Amino acid sequence: MTKFVLTPLTPEEAEGRPSINTGVAMLGLGGNDYVCAHCGRVVIQGFNMDTTLPAMVYVCGVCGGHNGAPRKT
Ligand SMILES: [Zn+2]
């Protein structure tokens, strides 16, 4: 399991893309943890983002910030 920091997006960048609100914490079926790029909270736990659309926008349920999938290095 790895902890990833999501990529911060502006509302303009997120516009027109599919989005999901994480709520206070979104639970997956196993995988990695993802940290909101804006408030630093773990908003998605046990999830594999490789299995979702790369364009998906994750709206933080804590601070309302828009996040994209972590950038691959
Ligand atoms: Zn946040």
PDB file of the backbone (N, CA, C, O) and the ligand in Angstrom, with CONECT records:
HET     ZN  A 101       1
ATOM      1  N   MET A   1       0.841  -1.192   0.000  1.00  0.00           N
ATOM      2  CA  MET A   1       0.000   0.000   0.000  1.00  0.00           C
ATOM      3  C   MET A   1       0.879   1.245   0.000  1.00  0.00           C
ATOM      4  O   MET A   1       1.836   1.345   0.767  1.00  0.00           O
ATOM      5  N   THR A   2       0.552   2.158  -0.839  1.00  0.00           N
ATOM      6  CA  THR A   2       1.319   3.393  -0.955  1.00  0.00           C
ATOM      7  C   THR A   2       0.392   4.569  -0.719  1.00  0.00           C
ATOM      8  O   THR A   2      -0.802   4.518  -1.014  1.00  0.00           O
ATOM      9  N   LYS A   3       0.978   5.636  -0.175  1.00  0.00           N
ATOM     10  CA  LYS A   3       0.191   6.858   0.012  1.00  0.00           C
ATOM     11  C   LYS A   3       0.572   7.846  -1.086  1.00  0.00           C
ATOM     12  O   LYS A   3       1.744   8.184  -1.254  1.00  0.00           O
ATOM     13  N   PHE A   4      -0.418   8.296  -1.821  1.00  0.00           N
ATOM     14  CA  PHE A   4      -0.192   9.242  -2.911  1.00  0.00           C
ATOM     15  C   PHE A   4      -0.844  10.575  -2.575  1.00  0.00           C
ATOM     16  O   PHE A   4      -1.906  10.618  -1.954  1.00  0.00           O
ATOM     17  N   VAL A   5      -0.205  11.656  -2.986  1.00  0.00           N
ATOM     18  CA  VAL A   5      -0.842  12.970  -2.920  1.00  0.00           C
ATOM     19  C   VAL A   5      -1.464  13.247  -4.279  1.00  0.00           C
ATOM     20  O   VAL A   5      -0.803  13.132  -5.311  1.00  0.00           O
ATOM     21  N   LEU A   6      -2.731  13.612  -4.271  1.00  0.00           N
ATOM     22  CA  LEU A   6      -3.438  13.890  -5.516  1.00  0.00           C
ATOM     23  C   LEU A   6      -2.900  15.168  -6.154  1.00  0.00           C
ATOM     24  O   LEU A   6      -2.214  15.958  -5.507  1.00  0.00           O
ATOM     25  N   THR A   7      -3.218  15.354  -7.417  1.00  0.00           N
ATOM     26  CA  THR A   7      -2.774  16.533  -8.155  1.00  0.00           C
ATOM     27  C   THR A   7      -3.805  17.648  -7.987  1.00  0.00           C
ATOM     28  O   THR A   7      -4.978  17.450  -8.303  1.00  0.00           O
ATOM     29  N   PRO A   8      -3.387  18.817  -7.493  1.00  0.00           N
ATOM     30  CA  PRO A   8      -4.369  19.898  -7.306  1.00  0.00           C
ATOM     31  C   PRO A   8      -4.886  20.422  -8.637  1.00  0.00           C
ATOM     32  O   PRO A   8      -4.116  20.624  -9.576  1.00  0.00           O
ATOM     33  N   LEU A   9      -6.185  20.639  -8.713  1.00  0.00           N
ATOM     34  CA  LEU A   9      -6.814  21.195  -9.905  1.00  0.00           C
ATOM     35  C   LEU A   9      -7.605  22.434  -9.510  1.00  0.00           C
ATOM     36  O   LEU A   9      -8.131  22.516  -8.400  1.00  0.00           O
ATOM     37  N   THR A  10      -7.685  23.386 -10.412  1.00  0.00           N
ATOM     38  CA  THR A  10      -8.585  24.513 -10.194  1.00  0.00           C
ATOM     39  C   THR A  10      -9.976  24.102 -10.679  1.00  0.00           C
ATOM     40  O   THR A  10     -10.097  23.179 -11.485  1.00  0.00           O
ATOM     41  N   PRO A  11     -11.031  24.774 -10.199  1.00  0.00           N
ATOM     42  CA  PRO A  11     -12.378  24.456 -10.699  1.00  0.00           C
ATOM     43  C   PRO A  11     -12.458  24.570 -12.216  1.00  0.00           C
ATOM     44  O   PRO A  11     -13.209  23.834 -12.856  1.00  0.00           O
ATOM     45  N   GLU A  12     -11.690  25.487 -12.792  1.00  0.00           N
ATOM     46  CA  GLU A  12     -11.684  25.652 -14.250  1.00  0.00           C
ATOM     47  C   GLU A  12     -11.108  24.409 -14.926  1.00  0.00           C
ATOM     48  O   GLU A  12     -11.628  23.939 -15.938  1.00  0.00           O
ATOM     49  N   GLU A  13     -10.024  23.884 -14.348  1.00  0.00           N
ATOM     50  CA  GLU A  13      -9.412  22.686 -14.921  1.00  0.00           C
ATOM     51  C   GLU A  13     -10.336  21.477 -14.799  1.00  0.00           C
ATOM     52  O   GLU A  13     -10.322  20.581 -15.642  1.00  0.00           O
ATOM     53  N   ALA A  14     -11.137  21.467 -13.738  1.00  0.00           N
ATOM     54  CA  ALA A  14     -12.001  20.318 -13.473  1.00  0.00           C
ATOM     55  C   ALA A  14     -13.289  20.363 -14.280  1.00  0.00           C
ATOM     56  O   ALA A  14     -13.989  19.357 -14.396  1.00  0.00           O
ATOM     57  N   GLU A  15     -13.600  21.517 -14.833  1.00  0.00           N
ATOM     58  CA  GLU A  15     -14.865  21.700 -15.515  1.00  0.00           C
ATOM     59  C   GLU A  15     -15.007  20.768 -16.724  1.00  0.00           C
ATOM     60  O   GLU A  15     -14.076  20.613 -17.515  1.00  0.00           O
ATOM     61  N   GLY A  16     -16.170  20.161 -16.851  1.00  0.00           N
ATOM     62  CA  GLY A  16     -16.444  19.309 -17.993  1.00  0.00           C
ATOM     63  C   GLY A  16     -15.895  17.902 -17.874  1.00  0.00           C
ATOM     64  O   GLY A  16     -16.104  17.080 -18.766  1.00  0.00           O
ATOM     65  N   ARG A  17     -15.189  17.608 -16.779  1.00  0.00           N
ATOM     66  CA  ARG A  17     -14.660  16.261 -16.582  1.00  0.00           C
ATOM     67  C   ARG A  17     -15.555  15.483 -15.631  1.00  0.00           C
ATOM     68  O   ARG A  17     -16.234  16.082 -14.797  1.00  0.00           O
ATOM     69  N   PRO A  18     -15.568  14.161 -15.741  1.00  0.00           N
ATOM     70  CA  PRO A  18     -16.355  13.383 -14.784  1.00  0.00           C
ATOM     71  C   PRO A  18     -15.807  13.586 -13.388  1.00  0.00           C
ATOM     72  O   PRO A  18     -14.591  13.639 -13.205  1.00  0.00           O
ATOM     73  N   SER A  19     -16.684  13.701 -12.393  1.00  0.00           N
ATOM     74  CA  SER A  19     -16.199  13.961 -11.046  1.00  0.00           C
ATOM     75  C   SER A  19     -16.938  13.111 -10.035  1.00  0.00           C
ATOM     76  O   SER A  19     -18.048  12.635 -10.275  1.00  0.00           O
ATOM     77  N   ILE A  20     -16.291  12.935  -8.901  1.00  0.00           N
ATOM     78  CA  ILE A  20     -16.874  12.165  -7.807  1.00  0.00           C
ATOM     79  C   ILE A  20     -16.523  12.891  -6.516  1.00  0.00           C
ATOM     80  O   ILE A  20     -15.393  13.343  -6.333  1.00  0.00           O
ATOM     81  N   ASN A  21     -17.513  13.000  -5.612  1.00  0.00           N
ATOM     82  CA  ASN A  21     -17.241  13.604  -4.312  1.00  0.00           C
ATOM     83  C   ASN A  21     -16.831  12.496  -3.348  1.00  0.00           C
ATOM     84  O   ASN A  21     -17.534  11.498  -3.188  1.00  0.00           O
ATOM     85  N   THR A  22     -15.682  12.693  -2.711  1.00  0.00           N
ATOM     86  CA  THR A  22     -15.142  11.630  -1.864  1.00  0.00           C
ATOM     87  C   THR A  22     -15.868  11.533  -0.533  1.00  0.00           C
ATOM     88  O   THR A  22     -15.714  10.533   0.169  1.00  0.00           O
ATOM     89  N   GLY A  23     -16.655  12.539  -0.162  1.00  0.00           N
ATOM     90  CA  GLY A  23     -17.154  12.588   1.202  1.00  0.00           C
ATOM     91  C   GLY A  23     -15.987  12.789   2.144  1.00  0.00           C
ATOM     92  O   GLY A  23     -14.910  13.206   1.718  1.00  0.00           O
ATOM     93  N   VAL A  24     -16.184  12.501   3.405  1.00  0.00           N
ATOM     94  CA  VAL A  24     -15.093  12.687   4.366  1.00  0.00           C
ATOM     95  C   VAL A  24     -14.003  11.644   4.127  1.00  0.00           C
ATOM     96  O   VAL A  24     -12.819  11.932   4.307  1.00  0.00           O
ATOM     97  N   ALA A  25     -14.390  10.452   3.728  1.00  0.00           N
ATOM     98  CA  ALA A  25     -13.429   9.420   3.360  1.00  0.00           C
ATOM     99  C   ALA A  25     -14.117   8.388   2.484  1.00  0.00           C
ATOM    100  O   ALA A  25     -15.173   7.861   2.835  1.00  0.00           O
ATOM    101  N   MET A  26     -13.510   8.109   1.347  1.00  0.00           N
ATOM    102  CA  MET A  26     -14.047   7.123   0.421  1.00  0.00           C
ATOM    103  C   MET A  26     -13.252   5.835   0.605  1.00  0.00           C
ATOM    104  O   MET A  26     -12.022   5.858   0.643  1.00  0.00           O
ATOM    105  N   LEU A  27     -13.953   4.721   0.717  1.00  0.00           N
ATOM    106  CA  LEU A  27     -13.290   3.435   0.941  1.00  0.00           C
ATOM    107  C   LEU A  27     -13.361   2.588  -0.318  1.00  0.00           C
ATOM    108  O   LEU A  27     -14.427   2.418  -0.910  1.00  0.00           O
ATOM    109  N   GLY A  28     -12.215   2.059  -0.718  1.00  0.00           N
ATOM    110  CA  GLY A  28     -12.192   1.147  -1.848  1.00  0.00           C
ATOM    111  C   GLY A  28     -12.053  -0.285  -1.380  1.00  0.00           C
ATOM    112  O   GLY A  28     -12.172  -0.586  -0.192  1.00  0.00           O
ATOM    113  N   LEU A  29     -11.800  -1.153  -2.325  1.00  0.00           N
ATOM    114  CA  LEU A  29     -11.733  -2.586  -2.029  1.00  0.00           C
ATOM    115  C   LEU A  29     -10.310  -3.044  -1.753  1.00  0.00           C
ATOM    116  O   LEU A  29     -10.059  -4.237  -1.587  1.00  0.00           O
ATOM    117  N   GLY A  30      -9.387  -2.107  -1.703  1.00  0.00           N
ATOM    118  CA  GLY A  30      -7.998  -2.474  -1.443  1.00  0.00           C
ATOM    119  C   GLY A  30      -7.085  -1.743  -2.395  1.00  0.00           C
ATOM    120  O   GLY A  30      -7.428  -1.534  -3.559  1.00  0.00           O
ATOM    121  N   GLY A  31      -5.927  -1.353  -1.909  1.00  0.00           N
ATOM    122  CA  GLY A  31      -5.005  -0.620  -2.762  1.00  0.00           C
ATOM    123  C   GLY A  31      -4.305   0.462  -1.994  1.00  0.00           C
ATOM    124  O   GLY A  31      -3.736   0.223  -0.929  1.00  0.00           O
ATOM    125  N   ASN A  32      -4.351   1.649  -2.537  1.00  0.00           N
ATOM    126  CA  ASN A  32      -3.540   2.744  -2.015  1.00  0.00           C
ATOM    127  C   ASN A  32      -4.394   3.779  -1.281  1.00  0.00           C
ATOM    128  O   ASN A  32      -5.621   3.782  -1.374  1.00  0.00           O
ATOM    129  N   ASP A  33      -3.707   4.651  -0.552  1.00  0.00           N
ATOM    130  CA  ASP A  33      -4.369   5.785   0.083  1.00  0.00           C
ATOM    131  C   ASP A  33      -4.043   7.053  -0.705  1.00  0.00           C
ATOM    132  O   ASP A  33      -2.939   7.201  -1.230  1.00  0.00           O
ATOM    133  N   TYR A  34      -5.008   7.958  -0.781  1.00  0.00           N
ATOM    134  CA  TYR A  34      -4.833   9.184  -1.545  1.00  0.00           C
ATOM    135  C   TYR A  34      -5.137  10.388  -0.668  1.00  0.00           C
ATOM    136  O   TYR A  34      -6.144  10.427   0.040  1.00  0.00           O
ATOM    137  N   VAL A  35      -4.249  11.365  -0.731  1.00  0.00           N
ATOM    138  CA  VAL A  35      -4.322  12.543   0.123  1.00  0.00           C
ATOM    139  C   VAL A  35      -4.782  13.742  -0.711  1.00  0.00           C
ATOM    140  O   VAL A  35      -4.271  13.975  -1.806  1.00  0.00           O
ATOM    141  N   CYS A  36      -5.742  14.492  -0.191  1.00  0.00           N
ATOM    142  CA  CYS A  36      -6.193  15.719  -0.856  1.00  0.00           C
ATOM    143  C   CYS A  36      -5.027  16.689  -1.000  1.00  0.00           C
ATOM    144  O   CYS A  36      -4.301  16.941  -0.039  1.00  0.00           O
ATOM    145  N   ALA A  37      -4.850  17.230  -2.195  1.00  0.00           N
ATOM    146  CA  ALA A  37      -3.743  18.144  -2.445  1.00  0.00           C
ATOM    147  C   ALA A  37      -3.966  19.504  -1.792  1.00  0.00           C
ATOM    148  O   ALA A  37      -3.039  20.307  -1.692  1.00  0.00           O
ATOM    149  N   HIS A  38      -5.183  19.760  -1.352  1.00  0.00           N
ATOM    150  CA  HIS A  38      -5.506  21.084  -0.821  1.00  0.00           C
ATOM    151  C   HIS A  38      -5.464  21.115   0.712  1.00  0.00           C
ATOM    152  O   HIS A  38      -4.922  22.051   1.300  1.00  0.00           O
ATOM    153  N   CYS A  39      -6.043  20.079   1.366  1.00  0.00           N
ATOM    154  CA  CYS A  39      -6.119  20.128   2.827  1.00  0.00           C
ATOM    155  C   CYS A  39      -5.262  19.063   3.505  1.00  0.00           C
ATOM    156  O   CYS A  39      -5.106  19.082   4.726  1.00  0.00           O
ATOM    157  N   GLY A  40      -4.699  18.126   2.718  1.00  0.00           N
ATOM    158  CA  GLY A  40      -3.777  17.154   3.290  1.00  0.00           C
ATOM    159  C   GLY A  40      -4.423  16.000   4.014  1.00  0.00           C
ATOM    160  O   GLY A  40      -3.730  15.209   4.654  1.00  0.00           O
ATOM    161  N   ARG A  41      -5.744  15.881   3.930  1.00  0.00           N
ATOM    162  CA  ARG A  41      -6.409  14.755   4.575  1.00  0.00           C
ATOM    163  C   ARG A  41      -6.461  13.553   3.649  1.00  0.00           C
ATOM    164  O   ARG A  41      -6.556  13.699   2.431  1.00  0.00           O
ATOM    165  N   VAL A  42      -6.397  12.358   4.236  1.00  0.00           N
ATOM    166  CA  VAL A  42      -6.611  11.148   3.441  1.00  0.00           C
ATOM    167  C   VAL A  42      -8.101  11.066   3.121  1.00  0.00           C
ATOM    168  O   VAL A  42      -8.924  10.857   4.012  1.00  0.00           O
ATOM    169  N   VAL A  43      -8.437  11.230   1.850  1.00  0.00           N
ATOM    170  CA  VAL A  43      -9.856  11.252   1.481  1.00  0.00           C
ATOM    171  C   VAL A  43     -10.282   9.971   0.771  1.00  0.00           C
ATOM    172  O   VAL A  43     -11.476   9.681   0.683  1.00  0.00           O
ATOM    173  N   ILE A  44      -9.320   9.203   0.263  1.00  0.00           N
ATOM    174  CA  ILE A  44      -9.642   7.927  -0.385  1.00  0.00           C
ATOM    175  C   ILE A  44      -8.702   6.871   0.182  1.00  0.00           C
ATOM    176  O   ILE A  44      -7.482   7.036   0.148  1.00  0.00           O
ATOM    177  N   GLN A  45      -9.268   5.795   0.698  1.00  0.00           N
ATOM    178  CA  GLN A  45      -8.463   4.746   1.320  1.00  0.00           C
ATOM    179  C   GLN A  45      -8.691   3.423   0.608  1.00  0.00           C
ATOM    180  O   GLN A  45      -9.807   3.111   0.191  1.00  0.00           O
ATOM    181  N   GLY A  46      -7.625   2.654   0.475  1.00  0.00           N
ATOM    182  CA  GLY A  46      -7.749   1.300  -0.060  1.00  0.00           C
ATOM    183  C   GLY A  46      -8.314   1.265  -1.460  1.00  0.00           C
ATOM    184  O   GLY A  46      -9.254   0.523  -1.745  1.00  0.00           O
ATOM    185  N   PHE A  47      -7.742   2.062  -2.324  1.00  0.00           N
ATOM    186  CA  PHE A  47      -8.302   2.248  -3.659  1.00  0.00           C
ATOM    187  C   PHE A  47      -7.187   2.169  -4.682  1.00  0.00           C
ATOM    188  O   PHE A  47      -6.047   2.539  -4.402  1.00  0.00           O
ATOM    189  N   ASN A  48      -7.520   1.685  -5.867  1.00  0.00           N
ATOM    190  CA  ASN A  48      -6.540   1.664  -6.949  1.00  0.00           C
ATOM    191  C   ASN A  48      -7.008   2.580  -8.071  1.00  0.00           C
ATOM    192  O   ASN A  48      -7.910   2.234  -8.835  1.00  0.00           O
ATOM    193  N   MET A  49      -6.395   3.735  -8.160  1.00  0.00           N
ATOM    194  CA  MET A  49      -6.832   4.734  -9.117  1.00  0.00           C
ATOM    195  C   MET A  49      -6.520   4.344 -10.558  1.00  0.00           C
ATOM    196  O   MET A  49      -7.053   4.933 -11.498  1.00  0.00           O
ATOM    197  N   ASP A  50      -5.649   3.343 -10.725  1.00  0.00           N
ATOM    198  CA  ASP A  50      -5.344   2.888 -12.084  1.00  0.00           C
ATOM    199  C   ASP A  50      -6.559   2.250 -12.747  1.00  0.00           C
ATOM    200  O   ASP A  50      -6.592   2.083 -13.967  1.00  0.00           O
ATOM    201  N   THR A  51      -7.565   1.890 -11.933  1.00  0.00           N
ATOM    202  CA  THR A  51      -8.723   1.201 -12.487  1.00  0.00           C
ATOM    203  C   THR A  51      -9.840   2.173 -12.854  1.00  0.00           C
ATOM    204  O   THR A  51     -10.901   1.745 -13.308  1.00  0.00           O
ATOM    205  N   THR A  52      -9.619   3.469 -12.665  1.00  0.00           N
ATOM    206  CA  THR A  52     -10.661   4.444 -12.992  1.00  0.00           C
ATOM    207  C   THR A  52     -10.226   5.295 -14.175  1.00  0.00           C
ATOM    208  O   THR A  52      -9.086   5.213 -14.633  1.00  0.00           O
ATOM    209  N   LEU A  53     -11.141   6.102 -14.656  1.00  0.00           N
ATOM    210  CA  LEU A  53     -10.833   7.003 -15.764  1.00  0.00           C
ATOM    211  C   LEU A  53      -9.705   7.953 -15.375  1.00  0.00           C
ATOM    212  O   LEU A  53      -9.744   8.541 -14.294  1.00  0.00           O
ATOM    213  N   PRO A  54      -8.701   8.116 -16.236  1.00  0.00           N
ATOM    214  CA  PRO A  54      -7.612   9.051 -15.919  1.00  0.00           C
ATOM    215  C   PRO A  54      -8.099  10.493 -15.770  1.00  0.00           C
ATOM    216  O   PRO A  54      -7.478  11.289 -15.066  1.00  0.00           O
ATOM    217  N   ALA A  55      -9.207  10.828 -16.431  1.00  0.00           N
ATOM    218  CA  ALA A  55      -9.700  12.207 -16.383  1.00  0.00           C
ATOM    219  C   ALA A  55     -10.569  12.482 -15.162  1.00  0.00           C
ATOM    220  O   ALA A  55     -11.005  13.615 -14.955  1.00  0.00           O
ATOM    221  N   MET A  56     -10.825  11.456 -14.350  1.00  0.00           N
ATOM    222  CA  MET A  56     -11.730  11.607 -13.212  1.00  0.00           C
ATOM    223  C   MET A  56     -11.245  12.703 -12.256  1.00  0.00           C
ATOM    224  O   MET A  56     -10.055  12.802 -11.954  1.00  0.00           O
ATOM    225  N   VAL A  57     -12.189  13.516 -11.790  1.00  0.00           N
ATOM    226  CA  VAL A  57     -11.887  14.567 -10.817  1.00  0.00           C
ATOM    227  C   VAL A  57     -12.451  14.133  -9.466  1.00  0.00           C
ATOM    228  O   VAL A  57     -13.608  13.723  -9.367  1.00  0.00           O
ATOM    229  N   TYR A  58     -11.627  14.228  -8.437  1.00  0.00           N
ATOM    230  CA  TYR A  58     -12.043  13.849  -7.090  1.00  0.00           C
ATOM    231  C   TYR A  58     -12.253  15.122  -6.281  1.00  0.00           C
ATOM    232  O   TYR A  58     -11.304  15.853  -5.996  1.00  0.00           O
ATOM    233  N   VAL A  59     -13.505  15.378  -5.914  1.00  0.00           N
ATOM    234  CA  VAL A  59     -13.826  16.572  -5.135  1.00  0.00           C
ATOM    235  C   VAL A  59     -13.743  16.188  -3.661  1.00  0.00           C
ATOM    236  O   VAL A  59     -14.454  15.300  -3.192  1.00  0.00           O
ATOM    237  N   CYS A  60     -12.859  16.877  -2.945  1.00  0.00           N
ATOM    238  CA  CYS A  60     -12.640  16.574  -1.533  1.00  0.00           C
ATOM    239  C   CYS A  60     -13.891  16.903  -0.727  1.00  0.00           C
ATOM    240  O   CYS A  60     -14.413  18.015  -0.810  1.00  0.00           O
ATOM    241  N   GLY A  61     -14.373  15.932   0.058  1.00  0.00           N
ATOM    242  CA  GLY A  61     -15.552  16.153   0.879  1.00  0.00           C
ATOM    243  C   GLY A  61     -15.256  16.978   2.116  1.00  0.00           C
ATOM    244  O   GLY A  61     -16.177  17.413   2.806  1.00  0.00           O
ATOM    245  N   VAL A  62     -13.984  17.196   2.403  1.00  0.00           N
ATOM    246  CA  VAL A  62     -13.595  17.961   3.589  1.00  0.00           C
ATOM    247  C   VAL A  62     -13.479  19.449   3.247  1.00  0.00           C
ATOM    248  O   VAL A  62     -14.090  20.290   3.906  1.00  0.00           O
ATOM    249  N   CYS A  63     -12.690  19.769   2.211  1.00  0.00           N
ATOM    250  CA  CYS A  63     -12.426  21.181   1.903  1.00  0.00           C
ATOM    251  C   CYS A  63     -13.064  21.624   0.584  1.00  0.00           C
ATOM    252  O   CYS A  63     -13.068  22.814   0.272  1.00  0.00           O
ATOM    253  N   GLY A  64     -13.604  20.679  -0.194  1.00  0.00           N
ATOM    254  CA  GLY A  64     -14.251  21.047  -1.452  1.00  0.00           C
ATOM    255  C   GLY A  64     -13.280  21.270  -2.592  1.00  0.00           C
ATOM    256  O   GLY A  64     -13.687  21.676  -3.681  1.00  0.00           O
ATOM    257  N   GLY A  65     -11.998  21.010  -2.360  1.00  0.00           N
ATOM    258  CA  GLY A  65     -10.994  21.198  -3.401  1.00  0.00           C
ATOM    259  C   GLY A  65     -11.091  20.133  -4.483  1.00  0.00           C
ATOM    260  O   GLY A  65     -11.526  19.010  -4.229  1.00  0.00           O
ATOM    261  N   HIS A  66     -10.683  20.497  -5.684  1.00  0.00           N
ATOM    262  CA  HIS A  66     -10.689  19.572  -6.808  1.00  0.00           C
ATOM    263  C   HIS A  66      -9.316  18.918  -6.926  1.00  0.00           C
ATOM    264  O   HIS A  66      -8.284  19.581  -6.833  1.00  0.00           O
ATOM    265  N   ASN A  67      -9.327  17.599  -7.134  1.00  0.00           N
ATOM    266  CA  ASN A  67      -8.080  16.849  -7.248  1.00  0.00           C
ATOM    267  C   ASN A  67      -8.128  15.942  -8.470  1.00  0.00           C
ATOM    268  O   ASN A  67      -9.174  15.400  -8.826  1.00  0.00           O
ATOM    269  N   GLY A  68      -6.966  15.792  -9.103  1.00  0.00           N
ATOM    270  CA  GLY A  68      -6.829  14.813 -10.177  1.00  0.00           C
ATOM    271  C   GLY A  68      -6.007  13.637  -9.680  1.00  0.00           C
ATOM    272  O   GLY A  68      -5.443  13.676  -8.586  1.00  0.00           O
ATOM    273  N   ALA A  69      -5.945  12.586 -10.497  1.00  0.00           N
ATOM    274  CA  ALA A  69      -5.122  11.427 -10.151  1.00  0.00           C
ATOM    275  C   ALA A  69      -3.668  11.868  -9.967  1.00  0.00           C
ATOM    276  O   ALA A  69      -3.237  12.845 -10.580  1.00  0.00           O
ATOM    277  N   PRO A  70      -2.909  11.155  -9.127  1.00  0.00           N
ATOM    278  CA  PRO A  70      -1.506  11.543  -8.929  1.00  0.00           C
ATOM    279  C   PRO A  70      -0.744  11.473 -10.248  1.00  0.00           C
ATOM    280  O   PRO A  70      -1.008  10.612 -11.087  1.00  0.00           O
ATOM    281  N   ARG A  71       0.184  12.372 -10.412  1.00  0.00           N
ATOM    282  CA  ARG A  71       1.005  12.337 -11.626  1.00  0.00           C
ATOM    283  C   ARG A  71       1.953  11.158 -11.555  1.00  0.00           C
ATOM    284  O   ARG A  71       2.559  10.898 -10.515  1.00  0.00           O
ATOM    285  N   LYS A  72       2.080  10.449 -12.656  1.00  0.00           N
ATOM    286  CA  LYS A  72       3.030   9.339 -12.702  1.00  0.00           C
ATOM    287  C   LYS A  72       4.437   9.895 -12.846  1.00  0.00           C
ATOM    288  O   LYS A  72       4.674  10.871 -13.559  1.00  0.00           O
ATOM    289  N   THR A  73       5.356   9.254 -12.157  1.00  0.00           N
ATOM    290  CA  THR A  73       6.728   9.733 -12.268  1.00  0.00           C
ATOM    291  C   THR A  73       7.520   8.802 -13.174  1.00  0.00           C
ATOM    292  O   THR A  73       8.708   9.027 -13.403  1.00  0.00           O
TER     293      THR A  73
HETATM  294 ZN    ZN A 101      -9.350  18.634   0.877  1.00  0.00          ZN2+
END
